[in-house]
Amino acid sequence: MIVLIGLMGSGKTTVGRKLAGFMKTKFVDSDELVEAKTGRKVREIFSDLGEGEFRRLESEVLRDVCGEGNDIVLAVAGGAILSQENRELLTSTAKNIVWLDAPTPTLVERTGVDQHRPLLDGDPSGTLTKMRADRERLYAEIASQKIATESLDADQVVTEILRVCRIDHDAKSARK
Ligand code: S3P
């Protein structure tokens, strides 16, 4: 299993989908799993049920997917690592946990293109700055590798992930 972590806008979903396509393996995104499970969008879950319920659902889908086997690329939504239980689950399940990062202004720019992140309503720059301060040590705690994506396009990030995880380009050795 390859797990991608990082703040909103770091490219986990875009890169994860490409990486899984390249490796001919399954791709899952924790937000998409929560949406599929509830039949509601993340924004609706936050507004109708609250962040606490979202976090509970998030932990639930992570437990499910981590029990599914190793042949998976998993993009983990930015806030899931706040839970110690989730961090322990991920580190005990995945050999490769790759932290994708970019400077905060870049994250602000990338997340500005759509409206599906309720926590970024209002002051995205201030919020992402605070999230970085609060979360950076948690990403660092569980990451096996970190990639600075600022000057790379998605394909180059995929190549970099394969390199840092020492995965053969035929992807066979990633199946563990
Ligand atoms: C969040 C990240 C989002 C989504 C929700 C909250 C966070 O996922 O789960 O808006 O707290 O960082 P992405 O990191 O996939 O954007």
Backbone and ligand atoms as CSV (ligand in chain L), in Angstrom:
chain,resi,resn,atom,element,x,y,z
A,1,MET,N,N,0.845,-1.202,0.000
A,1,MET,CA,C,0.000,0.000,0.000
A,1,MET,C,C,0.879,1.251,0.000
A,2,ILE,N,N,0.518,2.199,-0.824
A,2,ILE,CA,C,1.184,3.507,-0.774
A,2,ILE,C,C,0.158,4.514,-0.286
A,3,VAL,N,N,0.507,5.233,0.768
A,3,VAL,CA,C,-0.387,6.230,1.349
A,3,VAL,C,C,0.174,7.614,1.057
A,4,LEU,N,N,-0.706,8.511,0.597
A,4,LEU,CA,C,-0.302,9.895,0.367
A,4,LEU,C,C,-0.954,10.781,1.414
A,5,ILE,N,N,-0.136,11.606,2.063
A,5,ILE,CA,C,-0.648,12.526,3.080
A,5,ILE,C,C,-0.207,13.944,2.747
A,6,GLY,N,N,-0.813,14.910,3.398
A,6,GLY,CA,C,-0.423,16.311,3.203
A,6,GLY,C,C,-1.628,17.223,3.306
A,7,LEU,N,N,-1.351,18.499,3.353
A,7,LEU,CA,C,-2.412,19.498,3.486
A,7,LEU,C,C,-3.299,19.535,2.243
A,8,MET,N,N,-4.453,20.145,2.394
A,8,MET,CA,C,-5.349,20.354,1.241
A,8,MET,C,C,-4.589,21.092,0.136
A,9,GLY,N,N,-4.731,20.617,-1.082
A,9,GLY,CA,C,-4.073,21.276,-2.210
A,9,GLY,C,C,-2.680,20.748,-2.490
A,10,SER,N,N,-2.244,19.750,-1.725
A,10,SER,CA,C,-0.886,19.235,-1.952
A,10,SER,C,C,-0.830,18.273,-3.133
A,11,GLY,N,N,-1.989,17.867,-3.656
A,11,GLY,CA,C,-2.003,17.055,-4.881
A,11,GLY,C,C,-2.236,15.574,-4.650
A,12,LYS,N,N,-2.653,15.207,-3.438
A,12,LYS,CA,C,-2.781,13.781,-3.097
A,12,LYS,C,C,-3.712,13.028,-4.059
A,13,THR,N,N,-4.854,13.623,-4.352
A,13,THR,CA,C,-5.842,12.918,-5.172
A,13,THR,C,C,-5.396,12.834,-6.628
A,14,THR,N,N,-4.969,13.951,-7.180
A,14,THR,CA,C,-4.528,13.978,-8.584
A,14,THR,C,C,-3.354,13.034,-8.797
A,15,VAL,N,N,-2.375,13.151,-7.921
A,15,VAL,CA,C,-1.161,12.338,-8.059
A,15,VAL,C,C,-1.472,10.867,-7.758
A,16,GLY,N,N,-2.277,10.637,-6.729
A,16,GLY,CA,C,-2.610,9.266,-6.339
A,16,GLY,C,C,-3.309,8.522,-7.461
A,17,ARG,N,N,-4.221,9.212,-8.131
A,17,ARG,CA,C,-4.947,8.584,-9.237
A,17,ARG,C,C,-3.985,8.214,-10.372
A,18,LYS,N,N,-3.087,9.122,-10.673
A,18,LYS,CA,C,-2.096,8.855,-11.732
A,18,LYS,C,C,-1.156,7.723,-11.333
A,19,LEU,N,N,-0.715,7.748,-10.093
A,19,LEU,CA,C,0.203,6.718,-9.610
A,19,LEU,C,C,-0.455,5.338,-9.690
A,20,ALA,N,N,-1.698,5.264,-9.243
A,20,ALA,CA,C,-2.414,3.990,-9.281
A,20,ALA,C,C,-2.613,3.527,-10.720
A,21,GLY,N,N,-2.906,4.475,-11.617
A,21,GLY,CA,C,-3.064,4.133,-13.035
A,21,GLY,C,C,-1.770,3.549,-13.571
A,22,PHE,N,N,-0.683,4.187,-13.221
A,22,PHE,CA,C,0.624,3.718,-13.683
A,22,PHE,C,C,0.936,2.326,-13.145
A,23,MET,N,N,0.589,2.110,-11.871
A,23,MET,CA,C,0.911,0.835,-11.222
A,23,MET,C,C,-0.141,-0.236,-11.481
A,24,LYS,N,N,-1.203,0.161,-12.194
A,24,LYS,CA,C,-2.325,-0.749,-12.459
A,24,LYS,C,C,-2.870,-1.332,-11.150
A,25,THR,N,N,-3.039,-0.446,-10.191
A,25,THR,CA,C,-3.574,-0.867,-8.904
A,25,THR,C,C,-4.773,0.016,-8.562
A,26,LYS,N,N,-5.457,-0.330,-7.484
A,26,LYS,CA,C,-6.664,0.398,-7.115
A,26,LYS,C,C,-6.304,1.733,-6.458
A,27,PHE,N,N,-7.099,2.761,-6.747
A,27,PHE,CA,C,-6.917,4.047,-6.077
A,27,PHE,C,C,-8.129,4.341,-5.207
A,28,VAL,N,N,-7.882,4.741,-3.971
A,28,VAL,CA,C,-8.987,5.223,-3.138
A,28,VAL,C,C,-8.589,6.514,-2.447
A,29,ASP,N,N,-9.607,7.362,-2.258
A,29,ASP,CA,C,-9.426,8.663,-1.626
A,29,ASP,C,C,-10.375,8.685,-0.429
A,30,SER,N,N,-9.874,9.024,0.736
A,30,SER,CA,C,-10.723,8.872,1.935
A,30,SER,C,C,-11.971,9.746,1.867
A,31,ASP,N,N,-11.867,10.954,1.299
A,31,ASP,CA,C,-13.068,11.796,1.165
A,31,ASP,C,C,-14.117,11.122,0.269
A,32,GLU,N,N,-13.632,10.515,-0.825
A,32,GLU,CA,C,-14.574,9.846,-1.739
A,32,GLU,C,C,-15.243,8.653,-1.059
A,33,LEU,N,N,-14.487,7.962,-0.204
A,33,LEU,CA,C,-15.076,6.826,0.525
A,33,LEU,C,C,-16.148,7.308,1.500
A,34,VAL,N,N,-15.878,8.424,2.169
A,34,VAL,CA,C,-16.875,8.977,3.101
A,34,VAL,C,C,-18.124,9.399,2.324
A,35,GLU,N,N,-17.909,10.022,1.168
A,35,GLU,CA,C,-19.056,10.459,0.355
A,35,GLU,C,C,-19.862,9.252,-0.139
A,36,ALA,N,N,-19.158,8.205,-0.552
A,36,ALA,CA,C,-19.858,7.014,-1.052
A,36,ALA,C,C,-20.649,6.351,0.075
A,37,LYS,N,N,-20.065,6.335,1.239
A,37,LYS,CA,C,-20.702,5.669,2.383
A,37,LYS,C,C,-21.968,6.397,2.832
A,38,THR,N,N,-21.930,7.729,2.754
A,38,THR,CA,C,-23.039,8.523,3.294
A,38,THR,C,C,-24.004,9.004,2.221
A,39,GLY,N,N,-23.553,8.958,0.960
A,39,GLY,CA,C,-24.379,9.535,-0.106
A,39,GLY,C,C,-24.452,11.051,-0.013
A,40,ARG,N,N,-23.516,11.660,0.709
A,40,ARG,CA,C,-23.495,13.127,0.820
A,40,ARG,C,C,-22.105,13.661,0.511
A,41,LYS,N,N,-22.063,14.894,0.068
A,41,LYS,CA,C,-20.790,15.558,-0.193
A,41,LYS,C,C,-20.135,15.950,1.140
A,42,VAL,N,N,-18.801,16.051,1.125
A,42,VAL,CA,C,-18.073,16.449,2.343
A,42,VAL,C,C,-18.644,17.754,2.910
A,43,ARG,N,N,-18.904,18.707,2.029
A,43,ARG,CA,C,-19.438,19.996,2.504
A,43,ARG,C,C,-20.774,19.819,3.239
A,44,GLU,N,N,-21.628,18.954,2.710
A,44,GLU,CA,C,-22.927,18.712,3.362
A,44,GLU,C,C,-22.754,18.008,4.708
A,45,ILE,N,N,-21.810,17.088,4.764
A,45,ILE,CA,C,-21.586,16.375,6.031
A,45,ILE,C,C,-21.141,17.375,7.102
A,46,PHE,N,N,-20.230,18.277,6.727
A,46,PHE,CA,C,-19.782,19.295,7.684
A,46,PHE,C,C,-20.961,20.158,8.136
A,47,SER,N,N,-21.782,20.600,7.183
A,47,SER,CA,C,-22.847,21.542,7.569
A,47,SER,C,C,-24.011,20.830,8.264
A,48,ASP,N,N,-24.334,19.604,7.832
A,48,ASP,CA,C,-25.510,18.932,8.403
A,48,ASP,C,C,-25.182,18.128,9.658
A,49,LEU,N,N,-24.014,17.508,9.664
A,49,LEU,CA,C,-23.707,16.581,10.766
A,49,LEU,C,C,-22.570,17.087,11.662
A,50,GLY,N,N,-21.772,18.025,11.143
A,50,GLY,CA,C,-20.685,18.592,11.938
A,50,GLY,C,C,-19.349,17.916,11.675
A,51,GLU,N,N,-18.287,18.628,12.042
A,51,GLU,CA,C,-16.946,18.091,11.782
A,51,GLU,C,C,-16.684,16.812,12.585
A,52,GLY,N,N,-17.219,16.741,13.805
A,52,GLY,CA,C,-16.983,15.551,14.638
A,52,GLY,C,C,-17.473,14.282,13.957
A,53,GLU,N,N,-18.646,14.351,13.373
A,53,GLU,CA,C,-19.204,13.186,12.685
A,53,GLU,C,C,-18.393,12.888,11.419
A,54,PHE,N,N,-17.966,13.944,10.730
A,54,PHE,CA,C,-17.108,13.724,9.559
A,54,PHE,C,C,-15.848,12.959,9.974
A,55,ARG,N,N,-15.234,13.386,11.071
A,55,ARG,CA,C,-13.987,12.735,11.517
A,55,ARG,C,C,-14.243,11.279,11.919
A,56,ARG,N,N,-15.411,11.016,12.510
A,56,ARG,CA,C,-15.741,9.642,12.888
A,56,ARG,C,C,-15.864,8.764,11.628
A,57,LEU,N,N,-16.566,9.305,10.620
A,57,LEU,CA,C,-16.734,8.573,9.365
A,57,LEU,C,C,-15.384,8.365,8.677
A,58,GLU,N,N,-14.558,9.388,8.750
A,58,GLU,CA,C,-13.225,9.327,8.131
A,58,GLU,C,C,-12.420,8.175,8.748
A,59,SER,N,N,-12.437,8.078,10.073
A,59,SER,CA,C,-11.699,6.985,10.743
A,59,SER,C,C,-12.284,5.633,10.340
A,60,GLU,N,N,-13.595,5.585,10.203
A,60,GLU,CA,C,-14.256,4.329,9.846
A,60,GLU,C,C,-13.820,3.854,8.452
A,61,VAL,N,N,-13.827,4.775,7.481
A,61,VAL,CA,C,-13.453,4.342,6.123
A,61,VAL,C,C,-11.970,3.983,6.058
A,62,LEU,N,N,-11.158,4.670,6.851
A,62,LEU,CA,C,-9.724,4.321,6.850
A,62,LEU,C,C,-9.527,2.918,7.417
A,63,ARG,N,N,-10.262,2.592,8.467
A,63,ARG,CA,C,-10.154,1.223,9.022
A,63,ARG,C,C,-10.580,0.202,7.974
A,64,ASP,N,N,-11.674,0.498,7.271
A,64,ASP,CA,C,-12.151,-0.435,6.238
A,64,ASP,C,C,-11.091,-0.640,5.156
A,65,VAL,N,N,-10.560,0.464,4.645
A,65,VAL,CA,C,-9.652,0.341,3.503
A,65,VAL,C,C,-8.332,-0.302,3.931
A,66,CYS,N,N,-7.903,-0.037,5.141
A,66,CYS,CA,C,-6.648,-0.642,5.610
A,66,CYS,C,C,-6.806,-2.146,5.837
A,67,GLY,N,N,-8.033,-2.597,5.951
A,67,GLY,CA,C,-8.264,-4.030,6.102
A,67,GLY,C,C,-8.449,-4.736,4.767
A,68,GLU,N,N,-8.381,-3.988,3.695
A,68,GLU,CA,C,-8.708,-4.532,2.375
A,68,GLU,C,C,-7.555,-5.211,1.657
A,69,GLY,N,N,-6.358,-5.107,2.199
A,69,GLY,CA,C,-5.202,-5.652,1.493
A,69,GLY,C,C,-4.271,-4.543,1.062
A,70,ASN,N,N,-3.182,-4.948,0.441
A,70,ASN,CA,C,-2.098,-3.981,0.215
A,70,ASN,C,C,-2.022,-3.401,-1.178
A,71,ASP,N,N,-2.839,-3.919,-2.073
A,71,ASP,CA,C,-2.685,-3.527,-3.461
A,71,ASP,C,C,-3.452,-2.240,-3.753
A,72,ILE,N,N,-3.112,-1.191,-3.029
A,72,ILE,CA,C,-3.917,0.031,-3.061
A,72,ILE,C,C,-3.016,1.258,-2.961
A,73,VAL,N,N,-3.398,2.304,-3.710
A,73,VAL,CA,C,-2.856,3.645,-3.450
A,73,VAL,C,C,-3.963,4.409,-2.728
A,74,LEU,N,N,-3.632,4.925,-1.551
A,74,LEU,CA,C,-4.632,5.590,-0.705
A,74,LEU,C,C,-4.266,7.053,-0.482
A,75,ALA,N,N,-5.146,7.951,-0.922
A,75,ALA,CA,C,-4.977,9.375,-0.618
A,75,ALA,C,C,-5.772,9.673,0.646
A,76,VAL,N,N,-5.084,10.152,1.661
A,76,VAL,CA,C,-5.712,10.407,2.961
A,76,VAL,C,C,-5.970,11.902,3.110
A,77,ALA,N,N,-7.216,12.270,3.326
A,77,ALA,CA,C,-7.573,13.688,3.441
A,77,ALA,C,C,-6.743,14.375,4.526
A,78,GLY,N,N,-6.500,15.666,4.299
A,78,GLY,CA,C,-5.518,16.417,5.085
A,78,GLY,C,C,-5.648,16.335,6.590
A,79,GLY,N,N,-6.888,16.257,7.113
A,79,GLY,CA,C,-7.065,16.329,8.555
A,79,GLY,C,C,-7.093,14.986,9.268
A,80,ALA,N,N,-7.036,13.904,8.504
A,80,ALA,CA,C,-7.198,12.577,9.124
A,80,ALA,C,C,-6.067,12.255,10.093
A,81,ILE,N,N,-4.907,12.848,9.853
A,81,ILE,CA,C,-3.745,12.530,10.710
A,81,ILE,C,C,-3.848,13.191,12.088
A,82,LEU,N,N,-4.872,14.021,12.302
A,82,LEU,CA,C,-5.055,14.627,13.629
A,82,LEU,C,C,-5.367,13.561,14.675
A,83,SER,N,N,-5.939,12.462,14.236
A,83,SER,CA,C,-6.300,11.387,15.153
A,83,SER,C,C,-5.122,10.423,15.324
A,84,GLN,N,N,-4.776,10.216,16.588
A,84,GLN,CA,C,-3.668,9.293,16.863
A,84,GLN,C,C,-4.007,7.887,16.393
A,85,GLU,N,N,-5.275,7.518,16.551
A,85,GLU,CA,C,-5.710,6.187,16.109
A,85,GLU,C,C,-5.481,6.039,14.601
A,86,ASN,N,N,-5.827,7.082,13.848
A,86,ASN,CA,C,-5.610,7.014,12.394
A,86,ASN,C,C,-4.119,6.935,12.064
A,87,ARG,N,N,-3.327,7.707,12.798
A,87,ARG,CA,C,-1.877,7.687,12.522
A,87,ARG,C,C,-1.313,6.292,12.790
A,88,GLU,N,N,-1.746,5.687,13.878
A,88,GLU,CA,C,-1.244,4.346,14.208
A,88,GLU,C,C,-1.710,3.320,13.175
A,89,LEU,N,N,-2.961,3.473,12.749
A,89,LEU,CA,C,-3.492,2.558,11.738
A,89,LEU,C,C,-2.654,2.641,10.456
A,90,LEU,N,N,-2.390,3.860,10.019
A,90,LEU,CA,C,-1.659,4.046,8.756
A,90,LEU,C,C,-0.229,3.521,8.875
A,91,THR,N,N,0.440,3.841,9.970
A,91,THR,CA,C,1.836,3.398,10.076
A,91,THR,C,C,1.926,1.877,10.238
A,92,SER,N,N,0.912,1.275,10.834
A,92,SER,CA,C,0.999,-0.181,10.984
A,92,SER,C,C,0.561,-0.904,9.707
A,93,THR,N,N,-0.080,-0.180,8.783
A,93,THR,CA,C,-0.575,-0.826,7.565
A,93,THR,C,C,0.345,-0.603,6.364
A,94,ALA,N,N,0.852,0.606,6.227
A,94,ALA,CA,C,1.550,0.955,4.983
A,94,ALA,C,C,3.048,1.073,5.184
A,95,LYS,N,N,3.762,0.514,4.252
A,95,LYS,CA,C,5.222,0.646,4.294
A,95,LYS,C,C,5.627,2.045,3.835
A,96,ASN,N,N,4.934,2.523,2.822
A,96,ASN,CA,C,5.289,3.828,2.266
A,96,ASN,C,C,4.200,4.850,2.556
A,97,ILE,N,N,4.554,5.848,3.346
A,97,ILE,CA,C,3.644,6.960,3.605
A,97,ILE,C,C,4.350,8.213,3.097
A,98,VAL,N,N,3.837,8.736,1.992
A,98,VAL,CA,C,4.542,9.825,1.316
A,98,VAL,C,C,3.825,11.145,1.590
A,99,TRP,N,N,4.550,12.082,2.131
A,99,TRP,CA,C,4.024,13.412,2.463
A,99,TRP,C,C,4.300,14.342,1.276
A,100,LEU,N,N,3.229,14.789,0.652
A,100,LEU,CA,C,3.354,15.750,-0.436
A,100,LEU,C,C,3.201,17.154,0.151
A,101,ASP,N,N,4.123,18.042,-0.206
A,101,ASP,CA,C,4.028,19.393,0.360
A,101,ASP,C,C,4.370,20.434,-0.695
A,102,ALA,N,N,3.838,21.615,-0.464
A,102,ALA,CA,C,4.128,22.776,-1.312
A,102,ALA,C,C,3.959,24.003,-0.409
A,103,PRO,N,N,4.558,25.139,-0.784
A,103,PRO,CA,C,4.416,26.336,0.045
A,103,PRO,C,C,2.938,26.733,0.187
A,104,THR,N,N,2.630,27.344,1.325
A,104,THR,CA,C,1.229,27.687,1.594
A,104,THR,C,C,0.576,28.518,0.474
A,105,PRO,N,N,1.234,29.547,-0.069
A,105,PRO,CA,C,0.571,30.301,-1.150
A,105,PRO,C,C,0.178,29.415,-2.339
A,106,THR,N,N,0.988,28.402,-2.616
A,106,THR,CA,C,0.655,27.473,-3.713
A,106,THR,C,C,-0.583,26.655,-3.353
A,107,LEU,N,N,-0.668,26.217,-2.101
A,107,LEU,CA,C,-1.846,25.452,-1.668
A,107,LEU,C,C,-3.099,26.322,-1.768
A,108,VAL,N,N,-2.958,27.596,-1.396
A,108,VAL,CA,C,-4.096,28.527,-1.467
A,108,VAL,C,C,-4.558,28.656,-2.914
A,109,GLU,N,N,-3.606,28.808,-3.805
A,109,GLU,CA,C,-3.930,28.949,-5.232
A,109,GLU,C,C,-4.616,27.680,-5.761
A,110,ARG,N,N,-4.046,26.526,-5.424
A,110,ARG,CA,C,-4.599,25.261,-5.949
A,110,ARG,C,C,-5.997,24.978,-5.398
A,111,THR,N,N,-6.222,25.311,-4.144
A,111,THR,CA,C,-7.529,24.999,-3.548
A,111,THR,C,C,-8.580,26.033,-3.919
A,112,GLY,N,N,-8.127,27.146,-4.499
A,112,GLY,CA,C,-9.065,28.213,-4.847
A,112,GLY,C,C,-9.939,27.886,-6.045
A,113,VAL,N,N,-9.576,26.814,-6.768
A,113,VAL,CA,C,-10.292,26.536,-8.014
A,113,VAL,C,C,-11.638,25.834,-7.801
A,114,ASP,N,N,-11.839,25.273,-6.639
A,114,ASP,CA,C,-13.160,24.679,-6.385
A,114,ASP,C,C,-13.616,25.008,-4.965
A,115,GLN,N,N,-14.856,24.658,-4.699
A,115,GLN,CA,C,-15.494,25.113,-3.456
A,115,GLN,C,C,-15.870,23.964,-2.538
A,116,HIS,N,N,-15.211,22.828,-2.698
A,116,HIS,CA,C,-15.703,21.684,-1.923
A,116,HIS,C,C,-15.060,21.510,-0.547
A,117,ARG,N,N,-14.230,22.494,-0.138
A,117,ARG,CA,C,-13.565,22.348,1.170
A,117,ARG,C,C,-14.115,23.377,2.155
A,118,PRO,N,N,-15.049,22.962,3.000
A,118,PRO,CA,C,-15.725,23.917,3.887
A,118,PRO,C,C,-14.779,24.629,4.845
A,119,LEU,N,N,-13.689,23.956,5.252
A,119,LEU,CA,C,-12.802,24.597,6.227
A,119,LEU,C,C,-12.028,25.762,5.616
A,120,LEU,N,N,-12.046,25.859,4.289
A,120,LEU,CA,C,-11.322,26.963,3.644
A,120,LEU,C,C,-12.236,28.129,3.278
A,121,ASP,N,N,-13.478,28.072,3.707
A,121,ASP,CA,C,-14.366,29.227,3.492
A,121,ASP,C,C,-13.791,30.402,4.287
A,122,GLY,N,N,-13.886,31.598,3.749
A,122,GLY,CA,C,-13.463,32.783,4.516
A,122,GLY,C,C,-12.031,33.174,4.234
A,123,ASP,N,N,-11.101,32.599,5.017
A,123,ASP,CA,C,-9.701,33.027,4.930
A,123,ASP,C,C,-8.797,31.817,4.659
A,124,PRO,N,N,-8.761,31.362,3.403
A,124,PRO,CA,C,-7.991,30.149,3.112
A,124,PRO,C,C,-6.511,30.268,3.478
A,125,SER,N,N,-5.942,31.453,3.248
A,125,SER,CA,C,-4.515,31.606,3.526
A,125,SER,C,C,-4.242,31.491,5.030
A,126,GLY,N,N,-5.038,32.180,5.830
A,126,GLY,CA,C,-4.877,32.116,7.283
A,126,GLY,C,C,-5.126,30.705,7.799
A,127,THR,N,N,-6.152,30.055,7.256
A,127,THR,CA,C,-6.491,28.703,7.725
A,127,THR,C,C,-5.390,27.711,7.369
A,128,LEU,N,N,-4.919,27.774,6.129
A,128,LEU,CA,C,-3.867,26.830,5.735
A,128,LEU,C,C,-2.568,27.095,6.494
A,129,THR,N,N,-2.293,28.358,6.806
A,129,THR,CA,C,-1.097,28.686,7.595
A,129,THR,C,C,-1.201,28.055,8.982
A,130,LYS,N,N,-2.379,28.181,9.582
A,130,LYS,CA,C,-2.580,27.607,10.916
A,130,LYS,C,C,-2.555,26.072,10.857
A,131,MET,N,N,-3.184,25.522,9.812
A,131,MET,CA,C,-3.170,24.056,9.679
A,131,MET,C,C,-1.738,23.546,9.553
A,132,ARG,N,N,-0.934,24.268,8.780
A,132,ARG,CA,C,0.468,23.837,8.635
A,132,ARG,C,C,1.146,23.834,10.012
A,133,ALA,N,N,0.943,24.912,10.757
A,133,ALA,CA,C,1.584,25.007,12.081
A,133,ALA,C,C,1.111,23.871,12.994
A,134,ASP,N,N,-0.167,23.556,12.933
A,134,ASP,CA,C,-0.722,22.516,13.815
A,134,ASP,C,C,-0.358,21.101,13.374
A,135,ARG,N,N,-0.248,20.917,12.079
A,135,ARG,CA,C,-0.193,19.536,11.567
A,135,ARG,C,C,1.175,19.065,11.101
A,136,GLU,N,N,2.063,20.028,10.832
A,136,GLU,CA,C,3.329,19.648,10.200
A,136,GLU,C,C,4.043,18.525,10.965
A,137,ARG,N,N,4.066,18.650,12.301
A,137,ARG,CA,C,4.802,17.637,13.085
A,137,ARG,C,C,4.110,16.270,12.990
A,138,LEU,N,N,2.798,16.272,12.745
A,138,LEU,CA,C,2.077,14.989,12.654
A,138,LEU,C,C,2.345,14.319,11.302
A,139,TYR,N,N,2.382,15.142,10.238
A,139,TYR,CA,C,2.777,14.572,8.937
A,139,TYR,C,C,4.197,14.009,9.044
A,140,ALA,N,N,5.083,14.804,9.672
A,140,ALA,CA,C,6.487,14.375,9.794
A,140,ALA,C,C,6.590,13.089,10.618
A,141,GLU,N,N,5.746,12.980,11.624
A,141,GLU,CA,C,5.798,11.812,12.521
A,141,GLU,C,C,5.531,10.501,11.765
A,142,ILE,N,N,4.605,10.538,10.826
A,142,ILE,CA,C,4.244,9.258,10.191
A,142,ILE,C,C,4.815,9.077,8.780
A,143,ALA,N,N,5.347,10.159,8.199
A,143,ALA,CA,C,5.817,10.045,6.808
A,143,ALA,C,C,7.095,9.226,6.724
A,144,SER,N,N,7.149,8.359,5.718
A,144,SER,CA,C,8.414,7.669,5.454
A,144,SER,C,C,9.224,8.461,4.430
A,145,GLN,N,N,8.550,9.262,3.622
A,145,GLN,CA,C,9.226,10.108,2.646
A,145,GLN,C,C,8.456,11.418,2.510
A,146,LYS,N,N,9.186,12.468,2.136
A,146,LYS,CA,C,8.529,13.753,1.875
A,146,LYS,C,C,8.949,14.247,0.495
A,147,ILE,N,N,7.985,14.752,-0.263
A,147,ILE,CA,C,8.296,15.283,-1.592
A,147,ILE,C,C,7.800,16.720,-1.690
A,148,ALA,N,N,8.696,17.613,-2.085
A,148,ALA,CA,C,8.321,19.007,-2.336
A,148,ALA,C,C,7.814,19.091,-3.767
A,149,THR,N,N,6.546,19.408,-3.925
A,149,THR,CA,C,5.921,19.297,-5.249
A,149,THR,C,C,5.892,20.623,-6.013
A,150,GLU,N,N,6.356,21.676,-5.362
A,150,GLU,CA,C,6.215,23.031,-5.907
A,150,GLU,C,C,6.609,23.159,-7.387
A,151,SER,N,N,7.773,22.612,-7.731
A,151,SER,CA,C,8.251,22.827,-9.097
A,151,SER,C,C,8.008,21.609,-9.994
A,152,LEU,N,N,7.153,20.695,-9.557
A,152,LEU,CA,C,6.919,19.469,-10.324
A,152,LEU,C,C,5.481,19.413,-10.823
A,153,ASP,N,N,5.286,18.823,-12.021
A,153,ASP,CA,C,3.902,18.556,-12.422
A,153,ASP,C,C,3.512,17.169,-11.876
A,154,ALA,N,N,2.251,16.799,-12.063
A,154,ALA,CA,C,1.761,15.567,-11.434
A,154,ALA,C,C,2.551,14.334,-11.889
A,155,ASP,N,N,2.889,14.267,-13.176
A,155,ASP,CA,C,3.648,13.107,-13.664
A,155,ASP,C,C,5.028,13.042,-13.011
A,156,GLN,N,N,5.623,14.213,-12.835
A,156,GLN,CA,C,6.946,14.232,-12.199
A,156,GLN,C,C,6.854,13.820,-10.727
A,157,VAL,N,N,5.757,14.178,-10.082
A,157,VAL,CA,C,5.582,13.751,-8.681
A,157,VAL,C,C,5.447,12.221,-8.627
A,158,VAL,N,N,4.697,11.671,-9.587
A,158,VAL,CA,C,4.570,10.202,-9.649
A,158,VAL,C,C,5.951,9.557,-9.784
A,159,THR,N,N,6.743,10.079,-10.709
A,159,THR,CA,C,8.095,9.534,-10.919
A,159,THR,C,C,8.910,9.621,-9.631
A,160,GLU,N,N,8.771,10.738,-8.953
A,160,GLU,CA,C,9.509,10.955,-7.708
A,160,GLU,C,C,9.039,9.970,-6.615
A,161,ILE,N,N,7.746,9.721,-6.564
A,161,ILE,CA,C,7.233,8.757,-5.577
A,161,ILE,C,C,7.817,7.366,-5.860
A,162,LEU,N,N,7.788,6.974,-7.129
A,162,LEU,CA,C,8.331,5.663,-7.491
A,162,LEU,C,C,9.805,5.577,-7.098
A,163,ARG,N,N,10.502,6.692,-7.275
A,163,ARG,CA,C,11.940,6.702,-6.945
A,163,ARG,C,C,12.150,6.601,-5.434
A,164,VAL,N,N,11.482,7.468,-4.676
A,164,VAL,CA,C,11.754,7.475,-3.230
A,164,VAL,C,C,11.236,6.201,-2.546
A,165,CYS,N,N,10.206,5.596,-3.121
A,165,CYS,CA,C,9.704,4.347,-2.540
A,165,CYS,C,C,10.445,3.130,-3.108
A,166,ARG,N,N,11.390,3.394,-3.984
A,166,ARG,CA,C,12.191,2.323,-4.611
A,166,ARG,C,C,11.295,1.291,-5.277
A,167,ILE,N,N,10.353,1.791,-6.045
A,167,ILE,CA,C,9.431,0.901,-6.741
A,167,ILE,C,C,9.910,0.769,-8.182
A,168,ASP,N,N,10.060,-0.479,-8.632
A,168,ASP,CA,C,10.472,-0.705,-10.019
A,168,ASP,C,C,9.444,-0.082,-10.932
A,169,HIS,N,N,9.897,0.359,-12.077
A,169,HIS,CA,C,8.932,0.982,-12.976
A,169,HIS,C,C,7.899,0.002,-13.518
A,170,ASP,N,N,8.188,-1.313,-13.406
A,170,ASP,CA,C,7.118,-2.245,-13.780
A,170,ASP,C,C,6.139,-2.452,-12.622
A,171,ALA,N,N,6.458,-1.789,-11.483
A,171,ALA,CA,C,5.529,-1.691,-10.350
A,171,ALA,C,C,5.290,-3.001,-9.600
A,172,LYS,N,N,5.931,-4.068,-10.013
A,172,LYS,CA,C,5.670,-5.340,-9.337
A,172,LYS,C,C,6.064,-5.277,-7.851
A,173,SER,N,N,7.216,-4.640,-7.583
A,173,SER,CA,C,7.682,-4.673,-6.201
A,173,SER,C,C,6.884,-3.774,-5.272
A,174,ALA,N,N,5.949,-3.012,-5.824
A,174,ALA,CA,C,5.117,-2.167,-4.978
A,174,ALA,C,C,4.034,-2.970,-4.272
A,175,ARG,N,N,3.844,-4.197,-4.697
A,175,ARG,CA,C,2.753,-5.016,-4.158
A,175,ARG,C,C,3.130,-5.601,-2.804
A,176,LYS,N,N,3.411,-4.751,-1.857
A,176,LYS,CA,C,3.669,-5.271,-0.512
A,176,LYS,C,C,3.236,-4.264,0.519
L,1,S3P,C1,C,-9.763,18.547,5.302
L,1,S3P,C2,C,-9.286,18.089,4.089
L,1,S3P,C3,C,-10.175,17.729,2.969
L,1,S3P,C4,C,-11.530,17.254,3.509
L,1,S3P,C5,C,-12.125,18.259,4.436
L,1,S3P,C6,C,-11.215,18.597,5.613
L,1,S3P,C7,C,-8.767,18.942,6.342
L,1,S3P,O1,O,-9.583,16.714,2.167
L,1,S3P,O2,O,-11.396,16.029,4.189
L,1,S3P,O3,O,-12.431,19.407,3.681
L,1,S3P,O4,O,-9.147,19.072,7.528
L,1,S3P,O5,O,-7.593,19.136,5.981
L,1,S3P,P1,P,-8.342,16.982,1.147
L,1,S3P,O6,O,-7.076,17.043,1.960
L,1,S3P,O7,O,-8.368,15.764,0.271
L,1,S3P,O8,O,-8.632,18.221,0.419
